[in-house]
Amino acid sequence: MLLTITNTTAPATDFGYLLHKNPARLHEADVSRGRALVFYSEAAQDRCTACLLLELNPVELVRGGEQLEDYVNDRPYVASSYMTVAMTRVFGTALAGNCQQRPELVHTKLDLSASIEVLRVRRGPVEIEELFVPLGYQVSAIPHPLDEKFPEWGPSPYHRVTISNHVTVHDLLSHLFVLLPVLDEEKHYYIGEAEVEKLLRHGEGWLATHPAKDKIVDRYLRRRSSLKRLAFERLIEEEGSTLAGADEAAESALNEERELERPLTLHTQRLNRVAEVLRDLGSKSVLDLGCGEGKLLRRLLAERSFEKIAGMDVSYRALEIASERLGLDNMPERQRARIDLFQGSLLYRDKRLSGFDAAALVEVIEHLDAPRLAALERVLFEFARPRHVVVTTPNREYNVLFPTLPAGETRHRDHRFEWTRAEFEGWANGVAARFSYEVRVEPLGPVDPAHGAPSQMAVFSFPTGATQ
């Protein structure tokens, strides 16, 4: 088994401090049923590659009772739980997020790529992308040459996988530690409560919000129901504590924004107009992205023409509030079947977003850092690809007309940006051109001759005759 990790952020050899492995030396460690070697295939200022080579004795695997197969099996050659044990043995300090000589490097994001020479994945590249893309990785998975030499055997489950990301070494190793056994679906050692602790420790900060967390927990714990329940209880606690402070701050800022706009009843006008547009487009199924407390969802439920309605939000607390205010628990069965609420992120590809006629993002995009808009665009317009998309966002030019808003301030403390009319139209036209949509932009709210309307809306649609 061979794992290589390459750093291309100069000075690239600083990578050695983080791994606690000098590039000028060969490092060797004994592991169960074999040995692990760490060496550097290149060590220059612009590029440094560390290699972890794991050699296992197949005879010892069988004699040790760790394998049920005969002497010929794939365990010595594919990345699996044996590899993660070796990672703990030789990269344990880096996995723990420690670096005594250069502690400032621990939280420094580097341009890293990791290549796993052989990885057994039954569902192929689709499953690899499902796990790594939500974490920001670019993925390349090349099938084993057996596909070409013996086509009658069917697709090979073996792949050479490369993942790349701007990420810390600690995070990269943590992602590999958890996800390699998930993809391989086998573990060679006893699974007990200690394994839950390892999963939560190495999944801290990302597992609770991962779209495929159910699959990850299920496979990592070998489908042990009691351990899964324990893990999910802990994940819910982590997620709740993380979101509680953010929800409280967001609610306070939202109230300030609504108080600012109250004289215009802009919030109500905006929601009514979006619901009207969605109805006029003839949409039967609608997805409200960033649904918050469910105010748009309530309007959609009131329209019988919408047969399927879904709301997604990153905040679990917001979804709880939406459920309560919509009365989902007491809703008639036929009405309840029309609506679904689920937690998710706009930045990660998610199969739950597919299959809708229309999607709405009402005052959502301005809460994202501008560089992350590209991820949202691909998730929504390339992968989910609804026939229609309605996007609203504040018009910055109008802010001077709010008497209580200080000059230069945004309407909401969490707004990362607020666009002028020209900036919004330029973005909308660019998105439409890149993803083969047509778009029209219109004002929302009372229009001032000099500053335009307080909010603005873009309606993206497939060209006439195009298929979804």
C-alpha positions in Angstrom: 0.0 0.0 0.0 1.3 3.4 -0.9 0.0 6.8 0.2 1.8 9.9 -1.0 1.1 13.5 0.2 2.4 16.4 -1.9 2.7 20.1 -0.7 3.2 22.8 -3.3 3.0 25.8 -1.0 6.4 27.4 -0.7 8.6 26.8 1.2 7.3 23.3 0.6 9.8 21.5 2.8 8.2 23.0 5.9 5.9 20.1 5.4 8.5 18.0 7.2 8.0 19.9 10.4 4.3 19.1 10.4 4.8 15.4 9.7 7.7 15.3 12.2 9.7 13.5 9.5 13.0 14.9 8.2 13.0 14.8 4.3 16.7 13.8 4.4 16.1 10.5 6.2 14.3 7.2 5.8 11.9 6.5 8.6 10.8 3.0 9.6 8.3 1.7 12.1 7.0 -1.7 13.0 3.2 -2.2 12.7 1.0 -5.2 13.2 1.8 -7.9 10.6 4.3 -5.7 8.8 6.3 -2.5 8.7 5.7 1.1 7.6 8.3 3.2 5.8 8.2 7.0 5.4 10.4 8.7 2.8 10.4 11.7 0.5 10.4 11.2 -3.2 11.1 14.9 -3.7 12.0 17.8 -1.4 12.3 21.2 -3.1 11.2 24.7 -2.1 8.3 24.6 -4.5 7.3 20.9 -4.2 7.7 18.3 -1.4 6.2 14.8 -1.5 6.1 12.4 1.5 5.4 8.7 0.9 4.0 6.2 3.4 4.7 2.7 2.2 3.0 -0.1 4.2 4.3 -3.6 3.7 2.2 -6.4 5.2 3.0 -10.1 5.3 0.0 -12.0 3.8 0.9 -15.2 5.5 1.0 -13.5 8.9 -2.4 -11.9 8.2 -4.0 -15.4 7.9 -2.0 -17.0 10.7 -2.9 -14.1 13.0 -6.6 -14.7 12.5 -7.2 -11.2 11.1 -8.4 -12.5 7.7 -11.1 -15.0 6.9 -10.0 -15.4 3.3 -7.3 -17.8 2.1 -3.7 -16.7 1.7 -4.5 -14.9 -1.6 -6.5 -11.8 -0.7 -6.3 -8.0 -1.4 -5.5 -6.9 2.2 -1.8 -6.4 1.7 -2.3 -4.2 -1.4 -5.3 -1.9 -0.8 -5.6 1.1 1.5 -7.8 0.0 4.4 -7.8 0.1 8.2 -4.3 -1.2 8.1 -3.2 2.0 6.5 -5.0 4.1 9.1 -3.3 2.2 11.9 0.0 2.9 10.1 -0.9 6.6 9.9 -1.4 6.7 13.6 1.9 5.0 14.1 4.1 7.3 11.9 2.0 10.5 11.7 0.4 10.4 15.1 1.7 13.8 16.2 0.4 15.5 13.0 -3.0 13.7 13.4 -3.2 15.1 16.9 -2.6 18.6 15.5 0.7 19.2 17.2 4.0 20.6 16.0 6.5 21.6 18.7 9.2 23.2 16.4 6.8 25.2 14.2 3.4 25.4 16.1 2.2 28.3 13.8 2.2 25.8 10.9 -0.5 23.6 12.4 -3.4 26.0 11.4 -1.8 27.0 8.1 -3.6 25.8 5.0 -1.4 24.4 2.3 -2.0 23.3 -1.3 -2.0 19.6 -0.6 -2.7 16.5 -2.7 -2.9 12.9 -1.5 -2.7 9.9 -3.8 -3.8 6.4 -2.7 -2.2 3.9 -5.0 -5.0 1.2 -4.6 -8.3 1.8 -3.0 -11.2 -0.7 -3.2 -14.5 1.2 -3.8 -17.5 -0.8 -4.9 -19.5 2.1 -6.3 -16.4 3.7 -7.9 -15.7 7.5 -8.4 -19.3 8.5 -7.5 -18.9 7.3 -3.9 -15.4 8.8 -3.6 -16.8 12.2 -4.7 -19.7 11.8 -2.3 -17.4 11.7 0.6 -14.5 14.0 -0.3 -16.1 16.8 -2.5 -18.3 18.2 0.4 -15.0 18.8 2.2 -13.7 20.9 -0.6 -11.5 18.4 -2.4 -11.0 17.9 -6.1 -11.1 14.2 -6.9 -9.5 12.0 -9.5 -10.2 8.2 -9.5 -8.6 6.0 -12.2 -9.9 2.5 -12.5 -7.5 -0.4 -12.2 -6.1 -1.7 -15.6 -8.0 -5.0 -15.0 -11.0 -3.2 -16.5 -9.2 -3.1 -19.9 -7.5 -6.5 -19.7 -10.5 -8.5 -18.5 -13.7 -6.7 -19.5 -15.7 -9.8 -19.1 -15.0 -9.6 -15.3 -17.0 -6.4 -15.1 -15.9 -3.1 -13.6 -13.1 -3.4 -11.1 -13.6 -2.0 -7.6 -10.0 -1.0 -7.4 -9.0 2.6 -8.2 -6.0 4.9 -8.0 -7.3 8.0 -6.2 -6.0 11.5 -5.9 -7.6 14.2 -3.8 -6.5 17.9 -3.8 -7.4 20.8 -1.5 -6.2 24.0 0.2 -6.3 22.5 3.7 -4.2 22.0 6.8 -2.2 18.8 7.2 -4.1 17.9 10.3 -7.4 18.1 8.5 -6.2 16.1 5.5 -4.9 13.3 7.7 -8.1 13.3 9.7 -10.3 13.1 6.6 -8.2 10.2 5.3 -8.2 8.5 8.7 -12.0 8.4 8.8 -12.9 8.0 5.1 -10.4 5.3 3.9 -12.1 2.6 6.0 -15.5 3.9 5.1 -14.7 3.4 1.4 -13.1 0.0 1.9 -15.9 -1.1 4.3 -13.7 -3.5 6.3 -11.8 -3.2 9.6 -9.3 -5.8 10.8 -9.7 -5.1 14.5 -12.4 -5.1 17.2 -15.0 -2.4 17.1 -16.0 -1.0 20.5 -16.8 2.2 22.2 -13.2 3.4 21.8 -13.9 3.4 18.0 -16.7 5.9 18.6 -14.3 8.2 20.4 -11.8 8.0 17.5 -14.5 8.7 15.0 -15.7 11.8 16.9 -12.2 13.0 17.6 -11.0 12.8 14.0 -14.4 14.0 12.7 -14.5 17.0 14.9 -15.5 20.2 13.0 -16.7 18.5 9.8 -18.5 15.2 10.4 -21.6 16.7 12.1 -22.4 18.7 9.0 -21.3 16.3 6.3 -24.1 15.4 3.9 -23.1 11.7 4.0 -22.6 11.5 7.8 -25.1 8.7 8.1 -23.2 6.5 5.7 -19.8 7.5 7.3 -20.9 6.6 10.8 -22.6 3.4 9.7 -19.6 2.0 7.8 -16.9 3.3 10.2 -18.6 1.5 13.1 -19.3 -1.6 11.0 -23.1 -1.2 11.3 -23.1 -1.8 15.0 -26.5 -0.3 16.0 -25.6 0.5 19.6 -22.4 2.3 18.7 -24.2 4.2 15.9 -26.8 5.5 18.4 -24.0 6.6 20.7 -22.2 8.4 17.9 -25.2 10.2 16.6 -26.2 11.3 20.1 -22.8 12.9 20.5 -22.9 14.4 17.0 -26.3 16.0 17.7 -24.9 17.5 20.9 -21.8 18.8 19.1 -24.0 20.2 16.3 -26.4 21.8 18.7 -23.7 23.5 20.8 -22.0 24.8 17.7 -25.1 26.2 16.2 -26.7 27.6 19.4 -24.4 30.6 19.7 -24.6 31.2 15.9 -28.4 31.0 15.9 -28.7 33.4 18.8 -26.5 36.0 17.1 -28.1 35.4 13.7 -31.6 35.9 15.2 -30.5 39.2 16.9 -29.0 40.5 13.6 -32.1 39.4 11.7 -34.4 41.3 14.0 -32.2 44.4 13.5 -32.5 44.0 9.7 -36.3 43.6 9.9 -36.6 46.6 12.2 -34.6 48.6 9.7 -36.9 47.6 6.8 -40.2 47.7 8.8 -41.5 51.0 7.5 -41.4 49.5 4.0 -42.7 46.1 4.9 -40.0 45.0 2.5 -39.7 41.5 3.9 -43.3 40.7 3.3 -43.2 42.3 -0.2 -40.2 40.2 -1.1 -41.7 36.9 0.0 -45.0 37.5 -1.6 -43.3 38.4 -4.9 -41.1 35.3 -4.9 -44.1 33.1 -4.2 -45.9 34.8 -7.0 -43.1 34.4 -9.5 -42.7 30.7 -8.6 -46.4 30.2 -9.2 -46.4 32.1 -12.5 -43.5 29.9 -13.7 -45.8 26.9 -13.5 -43.5 25.1 -11.0 -44.9 22.0 -9.4 -42.0 21.3 -7.1 -40.0 24.0 -5.3 -36.9 24.0 -3.1 -36.4 26.8 -0.6 -32.6 27.0 0.1 -31.8 28.8 3.3 -35.4 28.5 4.3 -34.8 29.8 7.9 -38.0 29.9 9.9 -40.2 28.8 7.0 -42.0 32.1 6.0 -41.7 31.4 2.2 -42.6 27.7 2.8 -45.8 28.8 4.5 -46.8 30.8 1.4 -45.9 27.9 -0.9 -48.0 25.5 1.2 -51.0 27.9 0.7 -50.8 27.4 -3.1 -52.2 24.1 -4.1 -50.3 24.2 -7.4 -47.1 23.3 -5.6 -47.2 19.6 -5.2 -43.8 19.1 -3.7 -42.1 21.6 -1.4 -38.7 21.2 0.4 -36.8 23.6 2.7 -33.1 23.3 3.5 -31.0 25.2 6.0 -27.6 24.8 7.5 -29.1 25.6 11.0 -30.8 22.7 12.8 -32.4 25.2 15.2 -33.9 27.2 12.3 -35.4 24.0 10.9 -36.9 23.2 14.4 -38.5 26.6 14.5 -39.8 26.2 10.9 -41.3 22.8 11.8 -43.1 24.3 14.9 -44.4 27.4 13.1 -45.6 25.4 10.1 -47.3 22.9 12.5 -45.9 19.9 10.7 -46.6 17.5 13.7 -50.3 18.3 13.5 -50.6 18.7 9.8 -53.1 16.5 7.9 -51.3 13.5 6.3 -52.0 14.6 2.7 -50.7 18.1 3.4 -47.7 16.8 5.3 -46.7 14.6 2.4 -46.2 17.7 0.3 -43.4 19.2 2.4 -40.0 18.1 3.6 -37.3 19.8 5.7 -33.7 18.8 5.9 -30.3 20.2 7.0 -27.6 20.8 4.5 -25.1 23.3 3.0 -25.3 25.2 -0.2 -21.6 24.6 -0.7 -21.7 20.8 -1.0 -23.1 18.7 -3.8 -26.2 17.0 -2.4 -28.4 14.5 -4.3 -31.4 15.7 -2.2 -31.3 19.0 -4.2 -32.0 17.3 -7.5 -35.4 16.8 -9.2 -37.1 20.1 -8.4 -38.7 22.4 -11.0 -37.6 25.5 -9.2 -35.3 26.7 -6.3 -35.4 29.9 -4.4 -32.6 31.7 -2.5 -34.2 34.6 -0.7 -31.6 37.0 0.8 -29.1 34.1 1.1 -26.1 34.7 -1.2 -25.0 37.8 0.7 -24.3 35.7 3.8 -21.6 33.7 1.9 -18.0 34.8 1.5 -17.6 36.0 -2.1 -15.0 33.3 -3.0 -17.5 30.6 -2.0 -20.1 31.7 -4.5 -18.4 29.6 -7.2 -19.1 26.5 -5.1 -22.8 27.5 -4.7 -23.1 28.2 -8.4 -21.9 24.7 -9.3 -24.0 22.9 -6.6 -27.1 24.7 -7.7 -26.8 25.5 -11.4 -24.6 22.6 -12.6 -25.5 19.6 -10.3 -29.0 20.2 -8.9 -30.0 22.1 -12.1 -33.7 23.1 -11.5 -35.5 24.5 -14.4 -36.0 27.8 -12.6 -34.0 29.6 -9.9 -35.1 32.7 -8.1 -32.4 34.7 -6.2 -33.0 37.9 -4.2 -30.3 40.1 -2.5 -30.1 43.6 -1.1 -29.3 46.6 -3.3 -26.4 48.5 -1.7 -27.2 51.7 -3.4 -30.5 52.0 -1.5 -28.9 51.9 1.9 -28.4 55.7 2.0 -32.2 56.0 2.3 -32.4 54.1 5.6 -32.2 56.9 8.2 -30.9 54.7 11.0 -28.2 52.8 9.0 -24.7 54.4 9.4 -22.9 55.2 6.2 -20.9 52.2 4.9 -22.6 49.6 7.1 -24.5 46.6 5.8 -28.1 45.9 6.7 -27.2 42.7 8.6 -24.1 42.0 10.7 -23.6 38.7 8.9 -23.7 40.1 5.3 -20.4 39.4 3.7 -21.2 41.8 0.8 -24.1 43.8 -0.6 -24.1 44.4 -4.4 -25.1 47.4 -6.4 -27.6 46.9 -9.2 -24.9 46.7 -11.8 -22.8 44.2 -9.8 -25.8 41.9 -9.2 -26.8 42.1 -12.9 -23.2 41.3 -13.9 -23.1 38.3 -11.6 -26.5 37.0 -12.8 -25.5 37.4 -16.5 -22.2 35.6 -15.9 -24.0 32.6 -14.1 -26.6 32.4 -16.9 -23.9 32.3 -19.5 -21.7 29.7 -17.7 -24.6 27.3 -17.0 -26.8 27.8 -20.1 -29.7 29.6 -18.4 -31.6 32.7 -19.4 -32.0 35.4 -16.8 -34.0 38.5 -16.1 -33.5 41.0 -13.2 -36.2 43.1 -11.6 -36.5 45.4 -8.6 -38.2 44.4 -5.4 -40.0 47.1 -3.3 -40.5 50.8 -3.9 -38.2 52.2 -6.6 -36.3 55.4 -5.9 -35.4 57.3 -9.1 -31.7 57.7 -8.1 -31.0 54.6 -6.0 -33.4 51.9 -7.3 -35.3 49.5 -5.2 -34.2 48.3 -1.7 -33.9 44.7 -3.0 -33.3 43.0 -6.3 -34.3 39.7 -7.9 -32.9 37.5 -10.6 -35.1 34.8 -12.2 -33.0 32.2 -14.1 -34.8 29.8 -16.5 -33.9 27.1 -19.0 -34.1 28.4 -22.5 -37.3 27.6 -24.4 -37.2 23.9 -25.5 -34.3 23.0 -23.3 -34.6 19.8 -21.2 -33.8 19.5 -17.5 
